[in-house]
Amino acid sequence: ITGVFPETNNYRLLNNDNVVFNDVEYNLINDNERNNIGGLAELDALNQIIWNIENITDYLCKNPQITNVYFTRRPTGIWLQKWNELINSKCSKKIEYGAIYTPSAARLDGNPRMEMLIKHWLFNDNNNYLTLDHEWLIRNGVNPNNF
């Protein structure tokens, strides 16, 4: 997402990641409506989200050396739709796409949390997530076994 409300400034920001637009409250983080508060899918249905898919596709076309693209969440709902647009776009045929654990590590067990996050990115055995490309890391001076 590169922006919201592309043709208006007729909205009010609240201090909880929410906005009021046309007298309706929306959350700018949640995918869908929760507790009568709209989410990104509802704003998208109103054409109030500027997606970045075209810019990302152009970047991938200009950088054919990119072989992996990671999403820091499991794509569902409106995100799955946009994720699939990216996967099916030109220049995506030789790229592996998948999710890695979110950098916030909010629900990841262990302490220190950052150490657990790095280990998850490098060595997890959860089929819902990829691991970072070890060959690329090594070519760029990172030894995964140091973690």
ABEGO torsion letter per residue (X at the ends): XABBGAABABBBBBAAGBBBBGGBBBBAABABBBGGBBBAAAAAAAGABBBAAAAAAAAAAABAABABBBBABBBBEAAAAAAAAAAABBGAAABBBBBBBBAAGAABBEOBAAAAAAAAAAABABAABBBBBAAAAAAAGBBAAAX
